[in-house]
Amino acid sequence: MTTPRDLLRAKLNLETARIAWAELERPFARGAVIRVAPDMDLVDVALDVAENNAARIEAWLAEGRIARADLLDAEDWHTRQPGLWAVVVAPWVLVQER
């Protein structure tokens, strides 16, 4: 049986895509870009954000596994132009370098 969580996970997975830094500049300027550690599953993180799993999100924030992208991130991404993966969980854009 497919649960609502399974459907949401599938939807988020389909909405995950590669993105260039230039496409993230506006969301970054609004403070809406969340950096996700490379060893985490981007879709699982997005699912917990979408479901407002506060305990898990707070733990990841405290551990530094997710964080709001800062100026150092922006400068690094602008310089290197790395391959980033992103998924939108309004109002946030979660990004991960792979």
C-alpha positions in Angstrom: 0.0 0.0 0.0 1.3 3.4 -0.9 1.2 5.9 1.9 1.0 9.7 1.7 4.6 9.9 2.8 5.6 7.5 -0.1 3.8 9.7 -2.6 5.4 12.9 -1.2 8.9 11.3 -1.4 8.2 10.2 -5.0 7.1 13.8 -5.9 10.2 15.3 -4.3 12.4 12.8 -6.0 10.9 13.8 -9.4 11.4 17.5 -8.6 15.1 17.1 -7.8 17.4 18.4 -10.5 20.9 19.6 -11.2 21.2 23.4 -10.9 23.8 26.0 -11.7 24.9 28.6 -9.2 23.5 31.4 -11.4 20.0 29.9 -10.8 20.5 30.0 -7.1 21.6 33.6 -6.8 18.1 35.0 -6.3 17.0 32.5 -3.7 20.4 32.9 -2.0 19.8 36.7 -1.8 16.5 36.0 -0.1 18.2 33.7 2.5 16.3 30.7 1.2 19.1 28.3 0.2 19.8 25.5 2.6 23.1 23.6 2.1 22.8 19.8 2.7 25.9 17.7 3.6 27.1 15.5 0.7 26.7 12.3 2.7 23.0 12.9 3.3 20.1 11.8 1.1 18.8 15.1 -0.4 15.3 13.7 -0.9 15.1 12.3 2.6 16.1 15.7 4.0 13.5 17.4 1.8 10.9 15.0 3.0 11.6 15.8 6.6 11.5 19.6 5.9 8.2 19.2 4.0 6.8 17.3 6.9 8.2 19.8 9.4 10.0 17.2 11.4 11.4 19.8 13.8 13.4 17.4 16.1 15.3 15.9 13.2 15.9 19.3 11.5 17.1 20.9 14.7 19.5 18.0 15.3 20.9 18.3 11.7 21.3 22.1 12.2 23.1 21.6 15.5 25.4 19.0 13.9 26.1 21.3 10.9 24.7 18.6 8.5 22.3 21.2 7.1 22.7 25.0 7.3 21.6 28.1 5.6 24.1 28.9 2.8 26.3 31.8 3.7 28.5 34.2 1.8 31.5 31.8 1.9 29.3 29.1 0.2 28.1 31.6 -2.4 31.7 32.8 -3.2 32.9 29.2 -3.4 30.1 28.1 -5.7 30.5 31.2 -7.9 34.3 30.5 -8.3 34.1 26.8 -8.8 30.7 26.4 -10.5 30.2 22.9 -9.1 27.5 20.5 -10.0 24.7 21.1 -7.5 21.5 19.2 -7.0 18.5 21.0 -5.7 14.9 20.5 -4.6 12.4 23.2 -3.6 10.4 22.8 -0.4 8.9 26.2 -0.3 10.1 28.6 0.9 13.4 26.8 0.9 15.7 25.6 -1.8 17.8 22.6 -0.5 21.1 22.2 -2.4 23.7 19.5 -2.3 27.1 19.3 -4.0 27.8 15.9 -5.4 
